[in-house]
């Protein structure tokens, strides 16, 4: 064996040892102490879209899908509903009904600009007291709002012939219901039906 062959063999062995050491000491891949998850120990990248979607669903549930339970109504005046829907709630409901997302950049896009929201209370009433499971005796307070959204919409089409479609006076109406409970003192006791 010549000196150059021996040097080449030594360098190759040292290079392979360095590569094995690097691979086995990096991150999730390699030899480890204790139990192993096998193929499940390798992380799989997940799109940020799914994380954003889960966070949006949690935010919607936390803010708008819960029904609050308030104290009893005071005597001498009509109970007044909670705050009207926020602009965020109106736009989220509008986006669920008529989504802007889903376009393909440079081929088809939709934009909404100059948005104005008018909110009107169309009904505000309280149901008579009754017993609700897991709550107890309570009254359900209904508040219905009519939200009119004025905006300008622009659809940009990039293929086959680039053009844009402008609707300067677009109008949509969204109806939003806000319900909440008021606790009450004594309600007629529940009567077990006779069979």
HUQUINOR-V641797 format. One record per run of one state. SS is the DSSP state (alpha for helix, beta for strand, coil for the rest). FROM is the first residue (numbers start at 1). TO is the last residue. If there is no record, write none. Layout:
# HUQUINOR-V641797
ss->SS from->FROM to->TO
ss->SS from->FROM to->TO
This chain:
# HUQUINOR-V641797
ss->coil from->1 to->2
ss->alpha from->3 to->24
ss->coil from->25 to->37
ss->alpha from->38 to->41
ss->coil from->42 to->47
ss->alpha from->48 to->65
ss->coil from->66 to->68
ss->beta from->69 to->70
ss->coil from->71 to->86
ss->alpha from->87 to->97
ss->coil from->98 to->103
ss->beta from->104 to->104
ss->coil from->105 to->107
ss->beta from->108 to->126
ss->coil from->127 to->129
ss->beta from->130 to->132
ss->coil from->133 to->135
ss->beta from->136 to->157
ss->coil from->158 to->162
ss->beta from->163 to->183
ss->coil from->184 to->195
